[in-house]
């Protein structure tokens, strides 16, 4: 899928970075591994090259903008381009303390590391991708509803997603796709996870924790990092050429994405700009009620043609004796509403009121019956 592609994996020493690098290399990409732990990324590069795959390793701290930019330029000097950039770094998070008790310095450090890491990596590769009018920027981000004692971690997740949404709309016109993968945790990363300074670290054994997480998913199993690597390779390939500006749910159904209620249309701009068929029926209910039958507590509805026309003059209390306040169009004929006949209604496909289900919800943006 990724033959003749050049990929840079930042944070390749971690469990997610290793899996993504391995998947990219196995699918034909030349991978450049970068991470703070040089021995870990070098060991992975040796493993890949020993299997006949193309890989190189470099020690890199992505919070250093100059070093990150120089590394990207060195990759271009060797391979001539950068097609894929995957960032899988941690942000020095602190968990286990309520946010209102967490020191501000801890929050600032986490958000600063998250912002710098992604800004430096994207700023390093984006100019090359824009020049070649092709490229993919990817990352992995935590995902899920708010949960107590998440500390600065959840804030970093939201920050990264917001940044990637912005990157997507700004880099898209240059042919650069931006994708992020949402995870509630992978089996391997949970086993090897640091405690992030959590006060409850060690309260649950690993087998017990994995069993509870498996039970919480719709598929009955927590995803593997190999699942993440395989999907990242697919999304970066030509088969995913239309995938951008999107977060992909990789929680095995532990977190269900919101969906639009079936039978309704999304509102775009002003209310009623997009309207479904049942809303069109609802919009016409104010004149479809037979004039001979009145609802309890309501006066009989009149046909459109029988309704009173708007007053042609202002009320006496609002009139002025001075011509200075006379409207300039006061002498022009007033427009009248066109006659709506039963034939017109039938031609428009409107059905009698008795065919409309009484329990259908009323569109709040349209006049009631």
Secondary structure, DSSP 8 states (H G I E B T S, - for coil): --TT-EEEEETTTSHHHHHHHHHHHHTT-EEEEEES-HHHHHHHHHHHHHTT--EEEEE--TT-HHHHHHHHHHHHHHHS---EEEE--------SS-GGGS-HHHHHHHHHHHHHHHHHHHHHHHHHHHHHT-EEEEEEEE--S--TT-TTHHHHHHHHHHHHHHHHHHHGGGTEEEEEEEES--HHHHHT---TT-TTTTSS-HHHHHHHHHHHSSSSS---HHHHHHHHHHHHSGGGTT--SEEEE-STTSS------TT-----SSTTSS--HHHHHHHTHHHHS-TT---TTS-----GGGS----SS--GGG--SSGGGS-TTTTS---------HHHHHHTT---GGGS-TTS---TTS---
